[in-house]
Amino acid sequence: MTDQQLQGQNNIQEQQELSEQSSDEELDVFHYQEEKEKYPMLNRLLENVISQLLVNLLTLYALYGDDIRIICFDKRADSTFDGITIFCIIIFSTEIVITSIVRQGYFNSFFFWLDIISTVSQILDITLFNMAVGLEGSVSAKTGSDLSQANKASKTSSKAVRVVRLVRLIRIVKLYKAANYQKEGDFQKTLTKKLSTVLMKNPNHTQIHPLQNGDGDTPLQNQSREIPHFTTMNGQTVQSKDQLNNMTSVIEGFDQGNSYEQRRSLKQILPENYYFQQQQQNDDAAGKMQEKEHKEQIHKKESRVSKRLSDATTKKVILLVILLLLIMPLFSSDYYFDSSSSLEYAAQYFKVVAEIPNTKLSEINETLNFVISQHDQFDTPVGFIRNPFTEIPDYERENYEYLRESAKSYYFKYVDPILVGLNYIGDPIILFVSDNSQIEKLNSIINIVNTLFVSCVLLFGALAFANDAKNVALAPIERMIAKVNVIAKNPQEAKEMKLEVEQLQRETTQIENAIIKIGALLALGFGDAGSAIIGTNMASSGDVDPMLPGKKKLAIYGFCDIRNFTDATEVLQKDVMVFVNSIAEIVHAMVNRYQGSANKNIGDAFLLVWKISDHSWYEENGKIKWKNYDQINMIADCSLLSFMKIFAKINREPKILEYRNDARLTQRLPGYKVKMGFGLHIGWGIEGAIGSEFKIDASYLSPNVNMASRLEAATKQYGVSLLISSDLYILFSSGLKKYQRQIDMVTVKGSVRPIGLYTIDIEGDNLPPSKEDYPQEERFQVMDQKRQIFVNQIEAGEFKSENHLNRNKDLLLIMKNYNPEFQAQFSQGFQGYLLGNWKEAQMWFERAKLLKPNDGPIATLYSVMGECNFKAPSDWKGYRELTEK
């Protein structure tokens, strides 16, 4: 195979690896890619460069066009500007309609109505419309009444235009949001294109294979490099695109500026495919740069939380600014009173009258009285008048002396003493002082209202912004903190937490749900035994330290095993996972319902644990003492009831019963059906992490755990489904004890302490299939409901094991062949066995076999006693050594 073929295969393989890596990098946790465009043609029209340019130009025209019309043109250009304005209205209206169709959540939103208002407001820029509705005076006005009306219309139009300008500023926000949306749209479109470009250009591990010269020598050693590094002829390393381009220029210079012999000698040094590889180097470096830019753009992508917070803030700012701009003029006295200069005119008029020759003092006095009487009707009456005539007294309004200086306005004129006459005047000044106390009071009232208004606006703004921040970011963060604290305290609570549901999932909600999911996965992965590991590490501010010291715990350990698992694995192949998980679902669900927890899944076996609270017991002289005997009775009963329920379920559940008809299993094992063995024991165990920093399992180490495993294994020897140690038997409630029987007393390997073996007679043959076949989601809900009902009974003190045994359908079915007479006869025979009276035991066992011919424990004890011809050994102590594991 040639080097090029090898290189081609390597390239294909590397592209596949890169594709897998890229697919991992592009994992869309927050479902951005799910936001599909429903109307691609309309979207393309809306996002078209020409469309965006046109809309932006018309937006600038809407903001400044009317002012430019007034500044730069006369009325002859009005019709042209009216046409442009009408065109703007048509384009903006079309944009609103298309955006309402293609943008989810735009129609009837805040920005939708802002766009409507800003578009409609442009009608007031059309001069023909203003003239038609009377907002602009007509040039044909001739009479004084017409002129007055035209002046009033002009003022009204000016005020309307000022308001319109405020609303029109909304278009600036529109420009900003459109630019952001366009940028994000371009980013989305380039993702696939850039990724495809990078894949096609193969940026990884390209090799150069130089050819040998005529003598067989290799001038250049084969060099393997990783982009963007490239090794040149003199051993230097090229590390950037610019350097690669420079090298290309040098090579091209050799080709263009040197002789044929020089170029030929150069080609003897370089491989024949050098130029192709050189171009590929440039393309590879460019691909790397594009990939880097692509990753940077991913990090810059605006999140939904940021969008919502940005939109909400923009809304509030727009509303507050418009409100302030519209309302603030109301808090100025100029809005209610026109500034008056009448006293200025009065002073000038008085000067003119006074300087007229032969003017009588009475006429001057009448002029002053006229000014006073006229201004008494105004909001700014005359407060004080000083005239230059000695024979006319100064005027002073009542309470003038109490006026503040801030409530006074001064107007004065100099009179010519020569024109007036020196015999009549003293100081040649006429002074008018207005009384502005009413306006000052009104200003004070307005200032109070203004202060209250601004305070309310600030308060509203602060509350509105804080509310948005709280709803969008802070509240989810607080919920995250609460959930993390709960998980740190009790990781098993994560399995019970409900996911937050929103119509549009924001990133904060998805992160919050991710915390719940991660916590639930940790709880499932580590189990109850790993709770301390999870909680301690989550509460710690340091590095992760899973290797915590173990803790001594008292617990009931249950071990169960799937029979014939090796054969099932061989014939089921890949379907064995479904097989095991179907059984595991039943095992875990029943143990969870009956207050236990799953600890280990070991292929065909399961380790289950019922932890006993450290507050429920204490140790005295090496013996366990119970503080609450009823509680330990309940826990012990639950462990037995859960295993009985598992036994019933694997013989009744339709999906488990289907394996009885599986051709692959029945061919290997005729008459196959799922069978399990169970062992139960109580004792101490060391709970903690087993493994290293590379992999740990949270479990229990103890001879008592091994004892549960040995009991399960011994079920095959005794022909029963369940074996219980005497240590646990004594803790059962009396209601359950009466259904159990002791079948042996043994010592196990590694222990000299004899232990009693108990069983309960349960049968799984010919049970009716369960009718409770729920869909997957409903099944979990039903299981949770049943578990909660059971928990409520326990908490209310209403749970009685015997009542539960006699009312539960599954338990009644597997106990239907329970025979008290058989149990009494077996008990008599077993007592003879323990006491060494094996002949008597044989007699009682013979009677019991008449009631239950195929009883496994009787067969086992018969075999033990038969080895000694039904005569107890002389050193018989009432127990034997259990040699089989």
Secondary structure, 3 states (H helix, E strand, C coil): CCHHHHHHHHHHHHHHHHHHHHHHHCCCCCCCCCCCCCCHHHHHHHHCHHHHHHHHHHHHHHHHHHHHHHHHCCHHHHHHHHHHHHHHHHHHHHHHHHHHHHCCCCCCCHHHHHHHHHHHHHHHHCHHHHHHHCCCCCCCCCCHHHHHHHHHHHHHHHHHHHHHHHHHCHHHHHHHHHHHHHHHHHHHHHHHHHHHHHHHHCCCCCEECCCCCCCCCCCCCCEECCCCCEECCCCCEECCHHHHHHHHHHHHHHHHHCCHHHHHHHHHHCCCCHHHHHHHHHHHHHHHHHHHHHHHHHHHCCCHHHHHHHHHHHHHHHHHHHHHHHHHHHHCHHHHCCCCCHHHHHHHHHHHHHHCCCCCHHHHHHHHHHHHHHHCCCCCCEEEEECCECCCCCEECCCHHHCCHHHEEEEEEECCHHHHCCCCECCCEEEEEEECHHHHHHHHHHHHHHHHHHHHHHHHHHHHHHHHHHHHHHHHHHHHHHHHHHHHHCHHHHHHCCCCCCCCCCHHHHHHHHHHHHHHHHHHHHCHHHHHHHHHHHHCCCCCCCCCCCEEEEEEEEEEEECCHHHHHHHHHHHHHHHHHHHHHHHHHHHHHCCCEEEEEECCEEEEEEEECHHHEEEECCEEEECCHHHHHHHHHHHHHHHHHHHHHHCCCHHHHHHHHCHHHHHHCCCCCCCEEEEEEEEEEEEEEEECCCCEEEEEECHHHHHHHHHHHHHHHHCCCEEEEHHHHCCCCHHHHCCEEEEEEEECCCCCCCEEEEEECCCCCCCCCCCCCCCHHHHHHHHHHHHHHHHHHHHCCCCCHHHHHHHCHHHHHHCCCCCHHHHHHHHHHHHHHHHCCHHHHHHHHHHHHHHCCCCHHHHHHHHHHHCCCCCCCCCCCCCEECCCC
